[in-house]
Amino acid sequence: MSLRDRLDDDLKSAMRARDSLRLSVIRGVKAAVLQAETRGERKTLDDAGIVQVIAKEVKERQDSIAEFERASRPELVEKLVQEMQVLQEYLPQPLTESELMELIDEAIHATGAGGPRDLGRVMGWLSPKTRGRADGAIVSEHVRTKLQQLSG
């Protein structure tokens, strides 16, 4: 079953169950997917594209949580945490630290990177493999550290 079909089925289930949180989150995801499809080339997103949209939605909520915590709004933080839990059901299993480090080593070997100036090449190789499974900023930091160790 494709991710699009799963979202459609879960939307119907949430409507039947009168689960307003799940319903609003899934509707938001479907709207974000539609917006991404109508932007630019007007093409239908595959599962990888939909995962990318969902990962972006999770990231936006993470950023908002930090803002709401600073503003002392625990009720909004709780709502966003619940929304993130729903969204994460549609994302692939996150990479463990050891899996991430193995992928980084593989990327460095595959690209022939020798130092920090090769960060872009390594990240270009890694990004499709880590998208939706690891935070890009964390991946970038690990790659940067590893490349500095190689050159130093």
C-alpha positions in Angstrom: 0.0 0.0 0.0 1.4 3.4 -1.0 1.8 6.1 1.6 -0.9 8.2 -0.2 -3.4 5.3 0.1 -2.4 4.8 3.7 -3.1 8.5 4.4 -6.5 8.3 2.7 -7.5 5.2 4.7 -6.3 6.7 8.0 -8.2 9.9 7.1 -11.4 7.9 6.7 -10.7 6.0 10.0 -10.1 9.2 11.9 -13.4 10.6 10.5 -15.3 7.5 11.7 -13.6 7.5 15.1 -14.2 11.3 15.4 -10.4 11.6 16.3 -10.1 15.4 15.7 -6.3 15.5 16.3 -5.5 12.8 13.8 -8.0 14.1 11.4 -6.5 17.6 11.4 -3.0 16.4 11.1 -3.7 14.1 8.2 -5.7 16.8 6.4 -2.7 19.1 7.0 -0.3 16.6 5.5 -2.6 16.0 2.5 -2.8 19.8 1.9 1.0 20.1 2.2 1.4 17.3 -0.3 -1.1 18.9 -2.7 0.7 22.2 -2.4 4.1 20.6 -3.1 2.6 18.9 -6.1 1.2 22.1 -7.6 4.4 24.0 -7.1 6.9 23.9 -9.9 6.6 21.0 -12.2 3.0 19.9 -11.2 3.9 16.3 -10.8 2.5 13.6 -8.5 4.8 12.9 -5.5 5.9 9.3 -4.9 6.3 7.9 -1.4 9.8 9.4 -1.0 8.4 12.8 -1.9 5.5 12.5 0.6 8.0 11.4 3.3 10.0 14.5 2.6 6.8 16.6 3.0 6.0 14.9 6.3 9.5 15.3 7.6 9.2 19.0 6.8 6.0 19.1 8.8 7.7 17.4 11.8 10.6 19.9 11.6 8.2 22.9 11.6 6.5 21.5 14.7 9.9 21.0 16.4 10.8 24.6 15.7 7.4 25.8 17.0 7.8 23.8 20.2 11.0 25.6 21.1 9.2 28.9 20.5 6.2 28.0 22.6 8.4 26.7 25.4 10.1 30.1 25.5 6.7 31.8 25.6 5.5 29.5 28.5 2.7 28.0 26.5 2.6 24.3 27.7 -0.8 23.6 26.3 0.4 24.4 22.7 3.6 22.4 23.3 1.5 19.4 24.3 -0.7 19.8 21.2 2.4 19.9 18.9 4.0 16.9 20.6 0.8 14.9 19.9 0.7 16.1 16.3 4.4 15.0 15.9 3.6 11.6 17.2 0.9 11.2 14.6 3.2 12.4 11.8 6.1 10.1 12.9 3.8 7.1 12.3 4.2 7.9 8.6 8.0 8.3 8.6 10.5 5.5 8.1 12.3 4.1 11.2 14.9 6.7 12.4 18.5 5.8 12.0 20.4 4.7 15.1 23.7 6.5 15.9 25.7 3.5 14.7 23.7 3.1 11.4 24.3 6.8 10.8 28.0 6.6 11.3 28.2 3.6 9.0 26.4 5.5 6.3 28.7 8.5 6.8 31.8 6.2 6.4 30.3 4.6 3.3 29.5 8.1 1.9 33.1 9.3 2.5 34.5 6.2 0.9 32.1 6.4 -2.1 32.8 10.0 -2.8 36.5 9.9 -2.1 36.3 12.8 0.3 39.5 13.9 1.9 38.6 16.9 4.0 36.1 19.5 5.0 36.0 21.0 1.5 34.2 17.8 0.4 31.3 18.3 2.8 28.8 19.2 0.0 29.7 16.1 -2.1 29.3 13.8 0.9 26.1 15.4 2.0 24.7 15.2 -1.6 25.4 11.4 -1.5 24.0 11.0 2.0 20.9 13.2 1.8 18.6 10.8 -0.1 19.6 7.9 2.2 18.9 9.8 5.5 15.9 12.0 4.4 13.1 11.5 6.9 15.3 9.2 9.0 17.8 11.6 10.6 18.0 15.4 11.2 20.0 17.0 8.4 21.8 19.3 10.9 22.9 16.4 13.0 24.1 14.5 9.9 26.0 17.5 8.7 27.7 18.0 12.0 28.8 14.3 12.1 30.1 14.5 8.5 32.0 17.8 9.3 33.6 16.2 12.3 34.6 13.1 10.4 36.0 15.1 7.5 38.0 17.3 9.9 39.5 14.1 11.5 40.5 12.9 8.0 42.3 16.1 7.2 43.8 16.7 10.6 
